[in-house]
Amino acid sequence: MLVSVLGSVALSAAGGGARPCDGGPLAGSPFCDPARPAEERAAWLVRNLTTAEKGSLMSFNAAGVDRLGLPFYNWYNEGLHGVAWSIGVSFTGDTPYATSFPQVITTSASWNRTLWRAVGGAVSTEGRAFNNAGHAGLTFWTPNINIIRDPRWGRGQETPGEDPMLTSQYANWFVTAFEGRTPPAKTATVEGAAAPKTPLENGPYLKGSACCKHFYGYDLEDWHSVTRYAFDAVINKQDEADTYLPQFHSCVTTANVSSLMCSYNSVNGTPSCMNGGAMNDLARGAWGFDGYITSDCGAVEFITVPRFKDGPLGAVRDTLGAGMDIDCGPLFRYGGVEASVAAGVTPIASVDRALVNLFKTQLRLGMFDPAAQQPFMNISTDAIRSSAHQELAREAALQGVVLLKNTGGVLPLTGKGLKVAVIGPHANATVAMQGNYFGRAAHIVSPAEGLQRYADVTVEVGCYVDTVCPLVDTAAVEAAAKAADVVVLAVGLGQLQEREGADRSGIGFPGQQAALISAAAAAAKGPVVAVVIAGGPLDLTPLKAAANVDAVVWAGYPGEAGGTAVADVLFGAVNPSGRLTATQYKAEYIEKLSMFDMGMRPDAAKHNPGRTYRFYPGDVSYAFGEGYSYTTFQYDVLSTAPSGGRNDPVNVEDVLAGCTSANAAQAYSPRASDATLLTVRVRVKNTGKRAGADVVQLFAVPPRPGADGAPLKSLVDFEKVHLEPGAEAVVAFTLSYYALSLADASGLRQPAVGTWRLEVNFNAAATHDVLVL
């Protein structure tokens, strides 16, 4: 999201201040009648605006209308993993800080839907508190649900990972909590466990407005001098159906999100913010989206206008006509809409439609209704950085830490008075622990600070210029390692390597970090533990293969409590339970692979070996879903059957008989998916000596994996369970038609008859075959 070129603007009117319907010109009008439908109220107001006023309200920094008492409003607020710096947010006065939760790639590694919901709700609560203090709006442009197609992408850190199913689940649980609504139904349950107590929150008002972005095919920043503004993502129907669109479909149809954002890139030659096939036909038409669509910031000005032969006036016409409602940029507000309508280029009906969508959203947020009717307006600044939110930030970081290597059970560390040398560019990391799109945190615990609670800590950064690390002070690194009982390497990436606007050229450790790792490990007299702080995938082979590196822990960007979480895991106060949500490839994976190639399936002619765990058959550093514990677990598939405990074949036609033919063939996610195809019961037992949480992952391997575009396997469900030593639980997964179907070349889901193999966890710890007829 580009903001620097747009300049700063005044803040939104105070959420708890005077409201247009409390008095003044609009009081008593149909617009101010809460008993009327939002559509009717919005349409009445739009009819009473001049064309100039309409245009001034269609930018992210909506001007307001003085003669009607409509205040200025800033639509652009960020809340990816905490209320964040953005044009609409002010860290000042009684809102100087916000809780800084882990970056999304870390929180997603918890594989815990209820945790995702808790974080989404907490961010929204703090957003409401900011708004009630007059320091933010209520429309937050989060979450980012694009897929990590390529490990070099600079914004992979902002996303839940590489898998469409997991990303869809993250979107569903985060968005419903953010907007103050009940969560979606779970398809995985622990038998005998008490149902979670979830308050029914579906009241007349949204707590906040979330925005699923970037719609769609957006996963390139700047590669080989081609930027996201100029990039045309050429995507075939099959890849659209099972990779690029499912999470957006889910966010609209299951989470009922109130906003979408069209992206900078083009798709198959059409700029996303001019793509009526995507916004009007697909999102609003086929999926039933009922909200507003914003451009990404500058997308209209820097992409659409230069490409369009009719210039700015035609850009207004074609973006609004395609279904976009608001311009995060200056064109619409500063005369573009008015001029385009006056010239007869843009129909006024297109303008009115967009404004109705915008006002409907504001009405759903309660911005014009009596404060006394709205419980969310009682949220005070005391909710910001509350003790519960600080503890949640710590819990999210703990559950997102992934144990990848533990030779000889060196972890957890034991012993009192240990001398620990924290070596590497992230030893004293603070702001770096937040990743990007962050707010002002009151305090961030670095790895070194966190470890000081357990040991006598010394620090040797060893690298010059942060994670760039062009030069290593080898003598200092070796001296620190030799003097310590334990070496903790704090290495990885930072925003100098991966961020919005910047992709990486490689996936190895930056600069001379590999040399630093080798020097420290060779000089160490005791255990060497590597802590990887990074968002996008890295080749971790130098750590995995090194005999003198005893343990590897991936922490992502763990937020304000990151150092505390890392220390608690290393010293065993908490048993790690995170699992990777993005494949950590080996460096050679990208040697000939172009970031311009959007294809997911292997294509030898394009030097594409296949992307993500679903289509890449080669060796990797660490796999999607991989992660270990200080205890051990055993798995058994107890039964797979349409009902009961029998292992009968599954007849797809029987399931589809209750669905209309149109529904059964619907692209992307057929409504036939609502019909249960079979139930899979998996028993998991803690066979170790300490309590721990485990993620039970269920993958489906099609009858002919890898043939004719079929994936090698696909995640179909998961559930996190906590077990005491010796305890066991049975997880029941309810699978739909969608789970055991494949996208064909035209983008439709089709039944795949034959023998499917169900695999438990990334390493197929248990398997079971299912015959689909």
Protein Blocks (a to p, Z undefined) as FASTA:
>chain_A
ZZklnopadddddfklccfklgcjknopaklmmkbcfklmmmmmmmmpcfklmmmmmcfb
lgbjfknopacddfbdcffboccddfkbccehjllbccddddfklmmmnopaklmmmmmm
mmmmmmmmmmmnopacfbdcdddfbdcfbfklmklmmpgbjbfklmmmmmmmmmmmmnop
acdddfbdcehiacdddddfbbfbdfbdcdddddehiabfbgghiafklpccdddfklmm
mmmmmmmmmmmmmnopabdcddfbdcehiafklmmklmmmmmmmmnopacdddddehklm
mmmmmmpmnlmmlmmmmmmmnopabdcdfklmnomlmmmmmnomacfklmmmmmmmmmmm
mmmnopmgcfklmmklmpcfklgopaklmmmmmmmmmmmpccfbdghhlaccedehiacd
dedjklmgcklmnogaiaddfbdcdfklmmmmmmccdddekpghijnomaccfklmmmmm
mmpmbdcddedddfklgcghiacfbfcdehjlmmmmmmmmmmpcbdcddddddfbdcdfk
lmmmmmklmbdcdebjnbjmlmmmmmmmmnopaccfbdcfbdcddfklmmmmcfklmbfb
dcfknopgbgajklpcbdcfbdghiacdfbdcddddfbdcfbhjbdcdcdfklmmmmpcf
klmmpghiacklmpcfbdcddddddfbfbdcddddddddddfbghiahiafbdcfbdcdd
dddehiacdddddddfklmcccdfkopacddedjddddehjkopaccddddZZ
